[in-house]
Structures are given as C-alpha cells and as structure tokens.
Amino acid sequence: MRTERFPRRRRGLHVVAVLAASAVATVPFVPAAAAQQQGKVLRVALTTGIDHLNPFTAQLSAATQVGRFNYEFLTLPSAEDTQPTGGVAESWKTSDDKLTWTFTIRQGMKWSDGKPVTAQDPAYTFQRMLDDENARTANGSYVSNFASVSAPDDKTLVIKTKAPQSSMTSLDVPIVPKHIWEPIKDLNAPSTDEMAVVGVGSGPYLLTEYKKNEFVKFKANKDYWRGAPKVDELQLLQFKDAEAAVNALKQGEVDVINRLTPTQFDALKSEKNITTNKAPGRRYNELIINFGVKNVVDQPIGDGNPILKDLRVRKAIAQAIDTESIVQKVMNGYGQPGTGVVPAIYKSYTWTPSDAEKTKFDIAAANATLDQAGYAKGPDGIRVAPGGAKLEFRLVGHSNRPFDQRTAQFVGGWLKDIGIGVKQELVSDDEVDDRTTAGNYDLAISGYGTSPDPDYALSLNTCAGRPNAQGNGGSSATFFCDPRYEELYKKQLTEFDPAKRAEIVKQAQAVLAGEYVDVVLDYDNVLEAYRSDKFASFTKQPQPDGAILEQSGYWGVYGATPADAAAAGSEDGGSNTGLWIGIGAVVLVVLVGGGVLLGRRGKSADDRE
C-alpha cells in the first residue's frame, strides 16, 4: 500500500485535518488521572487526511496505516532491515521457473470474531483484486501479473504468475477476512468505510470507532499472534498542523511527534525531557507537470496549459529548479537533492544520473532552451508562444504544508528568471486532490512514500496507473504512459538477480526523468521527537537508526515502551515479538504527518502511500 502523493483522492469518504491550531483543539487532552482509569492510551495525531477506511481503496498514508494496524499482511518488511518477514504466511517457496509461489499459512491465527485465519482469506483478497476493478484501487499493481490464486487447503496458498515476479515477498496488501468482505458487492460504496469501523481484523490493533475529521479509535488486539501491544487503546487524532502538537509536547500533553518542520525540529533539540530522532526518509517530493495528461483509455482529461505539451518547455522548467537550494533553504539541510523516484534510503535502486543524463540547475541554459524553441520574451518579461499565448502557469500546492509554501516561492522566482509567470494556488488537501485527480492543474507540488521493493514506486508511473474513464481507480503520480518505460517496468519485475534488476530500475527512472513530466525535488529526512521521560524506546525501522513512525509496517506504535514499563523490567522496545507488560497508565500522542504516514487518485498529492 502506499506511499503519499499529496492527495489524489479516491472518490468517497475523505477526511481532512480540521482541528484548530490551538492546543485546545477538538479532541480534549486526557489528564493522567483519567488515563489511569481507562488504561494506557496511545494517541497518534494526524496533520493530513484519511481518504478511506476500506482497505481496498485507502491510499492516503494515514489511511494506509489504518489498514496496517487493523489487518496483518501476507509478509511485510522487517523492523531490523526491511527485508521480508512472515505475517499471515509463516514461510514460502517458489518453483524452479519462478512462476508458482506457495505460501504456508501461519497456524493458530484468528480473526477478532474468533474465526481462524486460513488460506481462504488471502486467496479471496487477491482474487477480489483480480475480479473487481474497484478492489484494485489502492494496490492493483501487485496483482496485475497474477495468472491464478488458489487455496488447495486451509494451510496453503498458491499464486501462479504470468511471468516471474520478483516482488512476491513484498505484496503490501492487507489481508481481509473472506467471510466479512465477500458479501459486499460495491467496494466504492461509502458504507464500506463505515463497515470497516465495526469490522473484523487480525492486526495488532482493532478498529472500533471513527468520527470524520476528528478521530479513529482502536483497541489493542489482546490475541495478536506476535503478542498484545503495550497499550490498551490507540487513537488517531486529527490536527490542522504540527504547531499545536509541538506546544503540547513541550507541556507533556503529547508524547511523540512526526513530520516536524526543520525549524521545529531544531528548536526541540534543547528542550528538557524531549529526544529528537532524525532518520533517512522513504518519501520524495516532486513538481509534477501537466504534459497533456490522459486517462487509462487515452482520453485527454483536465485543463492543463497546452504549452506544457512541448518537452522543451518542460525541460527549461527542470533546468530552472535548484534542488540543492530546496534542501538547504526549505529543508534546512534535512534531506538530499532528488534524482529519481526511488529515494536514497534504498541505495541499491536509487538512480544517480551520469553527466550526460543530469539536468543541472542553470538559469542561462533554461533561457537558451526557450529562446531556441521560439518563445520570445514580451515587454513585461513573460515569454509568448508563437500563437500569442503567454507562458503563465498555475502552481497548485497544499496551503497547510510549510514545504509547499516555501517551495512555491522559490519555484515562482526561478521561473520568473526565465520568463515564465507563476500563479500560486495553495489550497486545501481536498482541493489539491480534486484538481490533480482530474488533471486540472499546470504545475503541482506532490510526493509519495515508497516501499523497500522498487516495484511500487515504478508502478506509479505506468499506463495502468492512470484513472479509468469515470475518473476512478488508478494510482498514477504523473499520468505517465511510455512504451520504453513500460518495457523496463515489466523487465525489472521478472529479474531475480539483484544487481541486474537494480540496473533496470535505474534505466526506467532515467526514461521518466528524460520526459520531464516531473522534477524530483528532494528526499526528506524523517524528523521526529518524543517525551523521553514518558517513553523509554520505540521500535525503529530499519534498526538501529531508522524512523519511529514513518515505516513500512506497524513496528513503531506496536513496540512503544512506556518508561514505567521499561523500569519494571519489560522487554526492550526494539523487540518485535513477545508478550508486553505495562505498569500504570500512560498516554501517548503521536503526530503522524501527511500521510505517506506515511500520496491522489489513490494518494494525495503529498500524502500518498
């Protein structure tokens, strides 16, 4: 499931962060005395929206995390090193020709209604995705190569693929209970989000209550196969921004914060009883360019400026953007300049362009590109197309994101230097989602959270990732569709030699970059802080210096160790298994930003995952 573009939203229930910026907010702080009466409460504060609770259609990062907490996966990236580890499946093997995968289902697992988890559940989950277009909304790329799915017995799942598929141990798909979801005919119906609240789960936490724009609540799954969490209740609370949460952290009313701005992060370093955590991030920020986008049946959509169909104009825009300045001046150095759509945290697959491939920041070169293309500057300094149309573009971004605000200013200034006018349109998450989903933008600030396996990041730019004729489905970051890229995407998926696959992945990123449909701006560092007087440790991914919250999995919130529990001799927070013991009542509030927690049609323009 994925990683956070700033919302391209799935139609249906869409939750927007609306809590006031004041520390009072809509959800009242629970004093310690009250918390002791209700048991340990883990509170996760969100600053971005939730599109769906339905695990088949949820794409924003916060919504993706809801699925990760509530449902176990077939396999998932480990906390230690993000390599595949068992979930619903305890072991797996592949045939010599790599076309048949056999998963042995873990025995003794139960759904929260007491029914056993069997091979019928993953078989149904994947078959529904094969049969139902709506079921492929969030994670359809994972099954596009499947030939068949079967469960010859309750302990065995067999998946046959049309061609070898190297991502078979990295299927980021929540496994749902067949007996609950099979009767549901329309997965786009709003009732599927409501049904999920009273549904049945198998993850470390079980969804119990949801109030739009305010909170999602869970109870700890006491029968979870890895062992019960150390807290009794998990709450995801929505805030307008991080400032109120930072103030609450200082007052001891909030215990963990994610998605801090660089300024906030630096200010918290000297605060008493607060520990900061900086880790390599799995997100990238990008500027997407409407190059004349089309849906999956190749029908033009949206109202993008037709001048952007000219690759030379798009190239000039890329030449005029200084990614190093974005890292230093917008991110205060907490990140690194972007190149391709696979972040630097995944070193094997990150694309480092050669001198011939690299588009360098060069205002003079950008001006020369436009001069040679015949776009002359008018008296006001704005260039004019041969037909008389001015090179003036709308730049869409999120009004509540400091990154978008600062980046829009820099981009507007750089493009002015090459004779391109920019009209900033910083709007709500919903509005960004609506515009980018429909193709109603010229330029837009976007981004995605990615997975350890590169297949998902690449799949976001395939022809099949585009929406259907009704504007539904799809998870495309760019609306890209290119035969050279398609061939490389398919080739990397069938390559099992790690070094050879990595080279193909890099070639695909080079093709995407060469068409200038987006400019990858930077790879964020994860910036977090927590109350070290209240919590002794958290499970990080990867260990020992990874992120606490922005993970491919649930390890951070599952492994939070209260300070009193640690003092009483409970297991260290770095452990992923075992029965946890806690003493007293502790309130944990976590701020999970933007969704990649983690993203447009599937994920939001800045919060897709």
C-alpha positions as CSV (number, residue, x, y, z in Angstrom):
1,M,0.0,0.0,0.0
2,R,1.2,3.3,-0.4
3,T,3.3,5.9,-0.5
4,E,1.7,9.9,-0.2
5,R,1.4,11.9,-3.1
6,F,-0.4,14.8,-2.0
7,P,-3.7,13.6,-2.3
8,R,-5.1,12.3,-5.4
9,R,-8.2,11.2,-3.8
10,R,-10.3,8.2,-4.2
11,R,-13.9,9.3,-4.5
12,G,-15.9,8.7,-1.4
13,L,-15.2,9.4,2.3
14,H,-12.3,11.9,2.5
15,V,-11.1,13.1,5.9
16,V,-9.4,16.4,6.2
17,A,-7.5,17.6,9.2
18,V,-9.7,20.3,10.7
19,L,-8.7,20.7,14.3
20,A,-7.9,24.2,15.4
21,A,-4.2,25.1,15.6
22,S,-4.6,26.0,19.3
23,A,-3.6,23.4,21.8
24,V,-7.2,23.1,22.9
25,A,-8.3,21.5,19.5
26,T,-11.5,19.5,19.2
27,V,-10.2,16.4,20.9
28,P,-9.6,17.2,24.6
29,F,-6.4,16.2,26.3
30,V,-6.9,13.3,28.7
31,P,-5.3,14.1,32.1
32,A,-3.1,11.4,33.6
33,A,-5.7,10.6,36.3
34,A,-8.4,9.9,33.7
35,A,-5.9,8.0,31.6
36,Q,-5.2,5.7,34.6
37,Q,-8.8,4.9,34.8
38,Q,-9.1,3.9,31.1
39,G,-5.8,2.2,30.8
40,K,-2.8,3.0,28.5
41,V,-3.8,5.1,25.5
42,L,-1.6,5.6,22.5
43,R,-2.6,8.8,20.7
44,V,-1.5,9.4,17.1
45,A,-2.0,13.0,15.9
46,L,-2.6,13.4,12.2
47,T,-2.0,16.6,10.2
48,T,-3.3,15.2,6.9
49,G,-6.5,13.5,5.8
50,I,-7.9,10.0,5.5
51,D,-9.5,9.1,2.2
52,H,-10.9,5.7,3.1
53,L,-11.1,3.1,5.8
54,N,-11.9,0.4,3.2
55,P,-8.6,-1.4,2.8
56,F,-9.1,-2.0,-0.9
57,T,-9.5,1.8,-1.6
58,A,-7.5,3.5,1.1
59,Q,-4.4,5.3,-0.4
60,L,-3.5,8.3,1.7
61,S,-0.7,7.4,4.0
62,A,-2.7,7.9,7.2
63,A,-5.5,5.7,5.8
64,T,-2.9,3.2,4.7
65,Q,-1.7,3.0,8.3
66,V,-5.2,2.3,9.5
67,G,-5.1,-0.9,7.3
68,R,-1.6,-1.8,8.6
69,F,-2.8,-1.6,12.2
70,N,-6.0,-3.5,11.7
71,Y,-5.0,-6.2,9.2
72,E,-2.0,-8.5,9.0
73,F,-0.1,-8.8,5.7
74,L,1.0,-12.0,3.9
75,T,4.6,-10.8,4.5
76,L,5.9,-7.4,5.4
77,P,9.3,-5.6,5.7
78,S,11.0,-6.4,8.9
79,A,11.9,-3.8,11.5
80,E,15.5,-4.8,11.5
81,D,16.5,-4.3,7.9
82,T,13.2,-4.0,5.9
83,Q,13.8,-7.5,4.4
84,P,10.6,-9.7,4.1
85,T,9.4,-11.3,7.2
86,G,6.4,-13.5,7.9
87,G,2.9,-12.3,8.6
88,V,-0.1,-14.3,7.7
89,A,2.4,-16.6,5.9
90,E,5.0,-18.2,8.0
91,S,7.1,-19.5,5.1
92,W,7.1,-19.5,1.3
93,K,8.8,-21.1,-1.7
94,T,8.9,-20.7,-5.4
95,S,9.1,-23.2,-8.3
96,D,12.2,-23.5,-10.4
97,D,10.7,-21.5,-13.2
98,K,9.6,-18.8,-10.7
99,L,6.0,-18.9,-11.9
100,T,4.4,-20.7,-8.9
101,W,4.6,-19.4,-5.3
102,T,3.5,-21.5,-2.4
103,F,2.8,-19.8,0.9
104,T,2.3,-21.8,4.1
105,I,-0.3,-20.0,6.3
106,R,0.5,-19.5,10.0
107,Q,-1.5,-21.8,12.2
108,G,-3.4,-20.6,15.2
109,M,-4.1,-17.0,13.9
110,K,-7.6,-15.8,14.5
111,W,-9.8,-13.0,13.3
112,S,-11.2,-10.8,16.1
113,D,-14.5,-12.6,15.9
114,G,-12.9,-15.8,16.8
115,K,-12.9,-17.4,13.3
116,P,-9.5,-18.9,12.2
117,V,-7.4,-17.2,9.6
118,T,-6.9,-19.6,6.8
119,A,-5.5,-19.6,3.2
120,Q,-9.1,-18.9,2.0
121,D,-8.6,-15.3,3.3
122,P,-5.6,-14.2,1.3
123,A,-6.9,-16.2,-1.7
124,Y,-10.2,-14.2,-1.5
125,T,-8.3,-10.9,-1.0
126,F,-6.1,-11.3,-4.1
127,Q,-8.9,-12.9,-6.2
128,R,-11.2,-10.0,-5.5
129,M,-8.5,-7.6,-6.7
130,L,-8.2,-9.7,-9.9
131,D,-12.0,-9.7,-10.5
132,D,-13.1,-6.2,-9.3
133,E,-11.6,-3.0,-10.7
134,N,-12.6,-1.1,-7.5
135,A,-10.6,-3.6,-5.4
136,R,-7.5,-2.7,-7.3
137,T,-7.8,1.0,-6.4
138,A,-5.0,1.1,-3.8
139,N,-2.7,-1.8,-4.7
140,G,-3.7,-3.2,-8.1
141,S,-0.2,-3.2,-9.4
142,Y,0.7,-6.1,-7.2
143,V,-1.7,-8.5,-8.9
144,S,-1.6,-7.3,-12.5
145,N,0.8,-10.2,-13.3
146,F,-1.1,-12.9,-11.4
147,A,-2.5,-15.8,-13.5
148,S,-4.4,-17.5,-10.7
149,V,-4.8,-17.7,-7.0
150,S,-6.0,-20.8,-5.1
151,A,-6.2,-22.3,-1.6
152,P,-5.9,-26.1,-2.1
153,D,-6.3,-26.4,1.7
154,D,-6.6,-24.1,4.7
155,K,-2.9,-24.0,5.3
156,T,-1.7,-23.5,1.7
157,L,-1.9,-20.5,-0.7
158,V,-0.8,-21.0,-4.3
159,I,-0.2,-18.0,-6.6
160,K,0.7,-18.5,-10.2
161,T,2.1,-15.6,-12.2
162,K,2.1,-15.0,-15.9
163,A,5.8,-14.1,-15.8
164,P,8.3,-14.3,-13.0
165,Q,7.6,-11.6,-10.4
166,S,10.4,-10.5,-8.1
167,S,8.1,-8.6,-5.7
168,M,6.2,-11.6,-4.5
169,T,7.5,-11.4,-1.0
170,S,6.7,-7.7,-0.8
171,L,3.0,-7.6,-1.5
172,D,1.9,-4.6,0.5
173,V,-1.7,-5.7,0.6
174,P,-3.8,-6.0,3.8
175,I,-5.3,-9.5,4.0
176,V,-9.1,-9.2,4.8
177,P,-11.5,-11.8,6.2
178,K,-13.4,-13.5,3.4
179,H,-16.5,-14.1,5.5
180,I,-16.9,-10.4,6.1
181,W,-16.0,-8.8,2.8
182,E,-17.3,-11.4,0.3
183,P,-20.9,-10.4,0.6
184,I,-20.1,-6.7,-0.2
185,K,-20.8,-6.1,-3.8
186,D,-19.8,-2.4,-4.3
187,L,-16.4,-1.6,-2.9
188,N,-16.9,2.1,-3.8
189,A,-20.0,2.5,-1.7
190,P,-19.5,4.9,1.3
191,S,-20.9,2.1,3.6
192,T,-17.7,0.1,3.1
193,D,-15.8,2.8,5.1
194,E,-18.4,2.6,7.8
195,M,-18.4,-1.2,7.7
196,A,-14.7,-1.2,8.3
197,V,-15.2,0.5,11.7
198,V,-17.3,-2.4,13.0
199,G,-15.4,-4.9,11.0
200,V,-13.1,-7.8,11.9
201,G,-9.3,-7.6,12.0
202,S,-6.2,-9.6,12.7
203,G,-3.6,-6.9,13.2
204,P,-2.0,-5.5,16.5
205,Y,-5.0,-3.1,16.9
206,L,-8.7,-3.4,16.1
207,L,-10.7,-0.6,14.6
208,T,-13.6,0.4,16.9
209,E,-14.8,3.9,16.2
210,Y,-14.5,6.6,13.6
211,K,-15.6,10.3,13.6
212,K,-15.0,12.1,10.4
213,N,-12.5,15.0,10.7
214,E,-11.8,14.1,14.4
215,F,-10.5,10.7,15.2
216,V,-10.1,7.0,14.5
217,K,-10.0,4.7,17.6
218,F,-8.7,1.2,18.0
219,K,-8.4,-1.3,20.9
220,A,-5.4,-3.4,21.4
221,N,-5.7,-6.9,19.9
222,K,-5.0,-9.0,23.0
223,D,-4.9,-12.1,20.9
224,Y,-2.5,-10.8,18.3
225,W,-0.1,-13.6,17.2
226,R,3.0,-11.6,18.0
227,G,1.8,-10.7,21.4
228,A,-0.5,-7.9,22.7
229,P,0.6,-4.3,22.4
230,K,1.8,-2.5,25.5
231,V,-1.1,0.0,25.3
232,D,-4.8,-0.7,25.6
233,E,-6.2,1.8,23.1
234,L,-4.8,3.5,20.0
235,Q,-6.3,6.8,18.8
236,L,-5.5,8.7,15.6
237,L,-6.5,12.3,16.3
238,Q,-6.6,15.0,13.6
239,F,-4.8,18.4,13.9
240,K,-4.7,21.2,11.4
241,D,-0.9,21.4,11.7
242,A,2.1,20.5,13.8
243,E,2.4,23.7,15.8
244,A,-0.3,22.9,18.3
245,A,1.2,19.4,18.8
246,V,4.7,20.9,19.4
247,N,3.3,23.1,22.1
248,A,1.5,20.1,23.6
249,L,4.8,18.1,23.5
250,K,6.5,20.8,25.5
251,Q,3.7,20.8,28.0
252,G,3.9,17.0,28.4
253,E,0.4,16.6,26.8
254,V,1.7,14.9,23.7
255,D,4.4,12.3,23.7
256,V,5.6,11.7,20.2
257,I,5.5,14.0,17.1
258,N,6.3,13.2,13.5
259,R,6.6,15.3,10.3
260,L,8.2,18.2,12.1
261,T,9.5,21.1,10.1
262,P,13.2,21.7,10.3
263,T,12.7,24.8,12.4
264,Q,10.5,22.9,14.9
265,F,13.0,20.0,15.0
266,D,15.9,22.3,15.7
267,A,14.0,24.1,18.4
268,L,13.2,20.9,20.2
269,K,16.8,19.7,20.5
270,S,17.4,21.7,23.6
271,E,14.1,21.0,25.3
272,K,14.3,19.1,28.6
273,N,12.9,15.5,28.6
274,I,12.5,15.6,24.8
275,T,14.5,13.4,22.5
276,T,14.7,14.1,18.8
277,N,15.1,11.5,16.1
278,K,16.4,12.1,12.5
279,A,16.4,9.2,10.1
280,P,16.6,8.7,6.3
281,G,13.2,9.0,4.8
282,R,11.4,6.9,2.3
283,R,9.5,9.8,0.7
284,Y,10.2,12.0,-2.2
285,N,8.8,15.4,-3.1
286,E,8.2,16.3,-6.7
287,L,6.9,19.0,-9.0
288,I,4.5,17.4,-11.4
289,I,3.9,19.0,-14.8
290,N,0.7,18.6,-16.8
291,F,2.0,17.5,-20.1
292,G,-1.4,16.9,-21.6
293,V,-2.5,14.0,-19.4
294,K,-4.9,11.2,-20.4
295,N,-6.8,8.5,-18.6
296,V,-6.3,4.8,-18.9
297,V,-8.3,4.7,-22.2
298,D,-6.1,7.5,-23.6
299,Q,-8.8,10.2,-23.4
300,P,-7.4,13.7,-22.7
301,I,-8.6,15.0,-19.3
302,G,-8.2,18.2,-17.4
303,D,-7.5,21.8,-18.3
304,G,-3.7,21.8,-18.3
305,N,-2.0,24.6,-20.3
306,P,-1.3,23.1,-23.8
307,I,2.1,24.9,-23.9
308,L,3.3,22.3,-21.5
309,K,3.0,19.6,-24.1
310,D,6.2,21.0,-25.5
311,L,9.0,18.9,-24.0
312,R,11.4,21.9,-24.5
313,V,9.3,24.0,-22.1
314,R,9.2,21.2,-19.5
315,K,13.0,20.8,-19.8
316,A,13.5,24.5,-19.3
317,I,11.4,24.3,-16.1
318,A,13.6,21.5,-14.8
319,Q,16.8,23.4,-15.7
320,A,15.5,26.4,-13.7
321,I,14.9,24.5,-10.4
322,D,17.7,24.3,-7.9
323,T,17.1,21.2,-5.9
324,E,20.2,21.8,-3.7
325,S,18.6,25.2,-2.6
326,I,15.4,23.4,-1.8
327,V,17.3,21.0,0.5
328,Q,19.3,23.8,2.1
329,K,16.8,26.6,2.3
330,V,13.5,24.9,2.5
331,M,14.6,21.8,4.4
332,N,17.4,23.4,6.4
333,G,19.7,20.6,5.2
334,Y,17.5,17.8,6.4
335,G,17.3,15.8,3.2
336,Q,19.2,15.5,0.0
337,P,18.5,16.6,-3.6
338,G,16.3,14.2,-5.6
339,T,17.1,12.4,-8.8
340,G,14.7,9.5,-9.4
341,V,11.5,8.2,-7.8
342,V,13.4,5.7,-5.6
343,P,14.7,7.5,-2.6
344,A,18.3,7.4,-1.5
345,I,17.4,5.2,1.6
346,Y,17.1,2.3,-0.9
347,K,20.7,2.6,-2.1
348,S,20.7,-0.3,-4.5
349,Y,17.9,1.1,-6.6
350,T,18.5,4.9,-6.4
351,W,19.3,6.4,-9.8
352,T,22.4,8.7,-9.9
353,P,22.4,10.3,-13.3
354,S,25.5,10.5,-15.4
355,D,26.8,13.9,-16.5
356,A,25.1,13.3,-19.9
357,E,21.8,12.4,-18.2
358,K,21.8,15.0,-15.4
359,T,19.7,18.2,-15.8
360,K,21.7,20.8,-14.0
361,F,20.4,23.9,-12.4
362,D,21.3,26.6,-14.9
363,I,19.1,29.7,-15.5
364,A,21.2,30.7,-18.5
365,A,20.7,27.3,-20.1
366,A,17.0,27.3,-19.3
367,N,16.7,30.7,-21.0
368,A,18.6,29.4,-24.0
369,T,16.3,26.4,-24.3
370,L,13.2,28.6,-24.5
371,D,14.9,31.0,-26.9
372,Q,15.8,28.2,-29.3
373,A,12.3,26.9,-29.0
374,G,10.9,30.2,-30.2
375,Y,9.3,31.5,-27.0
376,A,10.3,35.2,-27.0
377,K,10.1,37.5,-24.0
378,G,7.4,40.2,-24.2
379,P,7.7,43.7,-22.8
380,D,6.6,42.5,-19.4
381,G,9.4,39.9,-19.3
382,I,6.9,37.0,-19.8
383,R,7.6,34.8,-22.8
384,V,5.0,34.4,-25.5
385,A,4.2,31.3,-27.6
386,P,4.2,31.6,-31.4
387,G,0.4,31.8,-31.3
388,G,0.4,34.6,-28.8
389,A,-0.3,32.7,-25.6
390,K,1.7,33.7,-22.6
391,L,3.8,31.2,-20.7
392,E,1.9,31.6,-17.4
393,F,1.2,28.6,-15.3
394,R,-0.8,27.8,-12.2
395,L,1.2,26.2,-9.4
396,V,-1.0,24.1,-7.1
397,G,0.1,23.1,-3.6
398,H,-1.1,22.5,0.0
399,S,-1.9,25.5,2.0
400,N,-1.1,23.8,5.3
401,R,2.4,22.5,4.4
402,P,5.3,24.8,5.1
403,F,7.3,22.8,2.4
404,D,4.7,23.7,-0.3
405,Q,4.6,27.3,0.8
406,R,8.4,27.8,0.7
407,T,8.9,25.7,-2.4
408,A,6.2,27.6,-4.3
409,Q,8.0,30.9,-3.6
410,F,11.4,29.6,-4.8
411,V,9.9,27.9,-7.9
412,G,8.0,31.1,-8.8
413,G,11.1,33.2,-8.5
414,W,13.3,30.8,-10.6
415,L,10.7,30.6,-13.4
416,K,10.3,34.3,-13.4
417,D,14.0,34.5,-14.2
418,I,13.4,32.5,-17.4
419,G,10.3,34.4,-18.4
420,I,7.6,32.2,-17.1
421,G,4.8,33.6,-14.9
422,V,3.6,31.6,-12.0
423,K,0.3,32.0,-10.2
424,Q,0.4,30.2,-6.8
425,E,-2.7,28.4,-5.8
426,L,-2.2,26.9,-2.3
427,V,-5.4,25.3,-1.3
428,S,-6.8,22.6,1.0
429,D,-5.8,19.0,0.8
430,D,-9.3,18.2,-0.7
431,E,-8.9,20.8,-3.4
432,V,-5.4,19.6,-4.3
433,D,-6.7,16.1,-4.5
434,D,-9.6,17.1,-6.7
435,R,-7.5,19.2,-9.1
436,T,-4.7,16.7,-9.6
437,T,-7.1,13.7,-9.9
438,A,-9.0,15.5,-12.7
439,G,-5.9,16.9,-14.4
440,N,-6.9,20.5,-13.6
441,Y,-3.5,21.9,-12.9
442,D,-0.4,23.1,-14.8
443,L,2.2,22.5,-12.1
444,A,1.6,20.9,-8.7
445,I,3.8,20.0,-5.7
446,S,3.4,16.4,-5.0
447,G,5.1,13.4,-3.4
448,Y,5.0,9.8,-2.4
449,G,6.0,7.5,0.3
450,T,7.7,4.4,-1.2
451,S,8.4,0.8,-0.2
452,P,11.7,-1.1,0.1
453,D,10.9,-3.0,-3.1
454,P,11.1,-0.6,-6.1
455,D,8.2,-2.1,-7.9
456,Y,5.6,0.1,-6.3
457,A,7.5,3.4,-6.9
458,L,7.9,2.4,-10.6
459,S,4.3,1.2,-10.9
460,L,3.0,4.7,-10.1
461,N,4.2,5.9,-13.5
462,T,2.8,3.1,-15.6
463,C,0.0,3.3,-18.2
464,A,-2.2,1.1,-16.0
465,G,-1.8,3.5,-13.1
466,R,-4.0,6.1,-14.7
467,P,-7.7,6.5,-13.8
468,N,-10.5,5.0,-15.8
469,A,-13.0,6.9,-17.9
470,Q,-15.1,7.7,-14.9
471,G,-12.1,9.2,-13.0
472,N,-11.9,6.3,-10.6
473,G,-9.2,3.8,-9.9
474,G,-5.6,4.4,-10.7
475,S,-2.7,5.5,-8.5
476,S,-0.6,7.4,-11.0
477,A,1.7,10.0,-9.7
478,T,2.2,11.6,-13.1
479,F,-0.3,10.1,-15.7
480,F,2.9,8.9,-17.4
481,C,2.5,6.3,-20.2
482,D,5.5,5.5,-22.3
483,P,6.3,2.2,-24.2
484,R,10.0,2.4,-23.3
485,Y,9.2,2.8,-19.6
486,E,6.6,0.0,-19.8
487,E,9.1,-2.4,-21.2
488,L,11.6,-1.7,-18.5
489,Y,9.0,-1.9,-15.8
490,K,8.0,-5.4,-16.9
491,K,11.6,-6.4,-17.3
492,Q,12.6,-5.4,-13.8
493,L,9.7,-7.3,-12.3
494,T,10.8,-10.6,-13.9
495,E,14.5,-10.2,-13.0
496,F,15.6,-12.1,-9.8
497,D,19.3,-11.2,-10.0
498,P,19.5,-8.2,-7.6
499,A,22.3,-6.4,-9.5
500,K,20.7,-6.8,-12.9
501,R,17.3,-5.8,-11.5
502,A,18.8,-2.7,-9.9
503,E,20.3,-1.6,-13.2
504,I,16.9,-2.0,-15.0
505,V,15.2,0.0,-12.2
506,K,17.7,2.8,-12.7
507,Q,17.1,2.8,-16.5
508,A,13.4,3.2,-16.0
509,Q,13.9,6.2,-13.8
510,A,16.2,7.7,-16.4
511,V,13.4,7.4,-19.0
512,L,10.9,9.0,-16.7
513,A,13.3,11.9,-15.9
514,G,14.1,12.4,-19.6
515,E,10.5,13.2,-20.4
516,Y,10.3,16.0,-17.8
517,V,6.8,15.1,-16.6
518,D,8.0,15.7,-13.1
519,V,11.0,17.1,-11.3
520,V,12.0,15.1,-8.2
521,L,12.9,17.8,-5.7
522,D,14.3,16.1,-2.7
523,Y,14.3,13.1,-0.3
524,D,13.1,14.2,3.1
525,N,14.7,13.1,6.3
526,V,12.2,11.9,8.9
527,L,12.1,14.4,11.8
528,E,10.5,13.2,15.0
529,A,10.6,14.0,18.7
530,Y,9.2,12.2,21.8
531,R,9.0,12.6,25.6
532,S,11.8,10.6,26.9
533,D,10.5,11.0,30.4
534,K,7.4,9.1,29.4
535,F,8.7,6.6,26.8
536,A,11.9,4.6,27.1
537,S,12.1,3.4,23.5
538,F,10.4,2.7,20.2
539,T,10.9,0.1,17.6
540,K,12.7,1.8,14.7
541,Q,12.8,0.7,11.0
542,P,15.4,0.0,9.9
543,Q,17.4,-0.6,13.1
544,P,19.2,1.0,14.9
545,D,18.8,4.4,13.4
546,G,15.6,4.4,11.4
547,A,12.2,6.1,11.7
548,I,9.8,5.6,14.6
549,L,6.6,6.4,12.7
550,E,7.1,6.7,9.0
551,Q,7.6,3.0,8.4
552,S,6.5,0.2,6.0
553,G,4.7,-1.6,8.8
554,Y,3.4,-1.0,12.3
555,W,6.6,-1.6,14.4
556,G,6.9,1.9,15.9
557,V,3.5,2.1,17.5
558,Y,3.4,-1.6,18.2
559,G,6.8,-1.5,20.0
560,A,6.4,1.7,22.0
561,T,7.8,1.0,25.5
562,P,6.5,3.3,28.3
563,A,9.1,4.5,30.7
564,D,7.4,2.9,33.7
565,A,7.1,-0.4,31.9
566,A,10.8,-0.3,31.0
567,A,11.7,0.5,34.6
568,A,9.7,-2.5,35.7
569,G,11.7,-4.8,33.5
570,S,9.6,-5.2,30.4
571,E,11.3,-6.2,27.1
572,D,13.2,-3.5,25.2
573,G,11.2,-1.5,22.6
574,G,13.5,-2.8,19.9
575,S,11.9,-6.3,20.1
576,N,9.2,-7.1,17.7
577,T,7.7,-10.1,19.4
578,G,6.8,-11.3,22.8
579,L,4.2,-10.6,25.4
580,W,4.4,-7.0,26.6
581,I,3.8,-5.9,30.2
582,G,3.0,-2.4,31.3
583,I,2.6,-0.8,34.7
584,G,0.3,2.2,35.4
585,A,-1.4,4.3,32.8
586,V,0.4,6.2,30.1
587,V,-1.0,8.5,27.4
588,L,0.9,8.5,24.1
589,V,0.1,11.1,21.5
590,V,1.9,10.6,18.2
591,L,1.9,13.1,15.3
592,V,1.9,11.3,12.0
593,G,2.2,13.9,9.2
594,G,0.9,14.0,5.8
595,G,0.1,10.9,5.1
596,V,2.6,8.9,3.1
597,L,2.1,8.3,7.4
598,L,3.3,7.6,5.7
599,G,0.3,10.3,-1.8
600,R,-4.2,11.4,-5.5
601,R,-6.3,9.3,-7.2
602,G,-5.1,6.9,-4.9
603,K,-2.9,9.0,-2.8
604,S,-2.9,12.6,-2.1
605,A,-0.6,14.9,-3.8
606,D,1.5,14.9,-0.8
607,D,0.3,12.2,1.3
608,R,0.1,9.1,-0.9
609,E,1.5,5.9,0.1
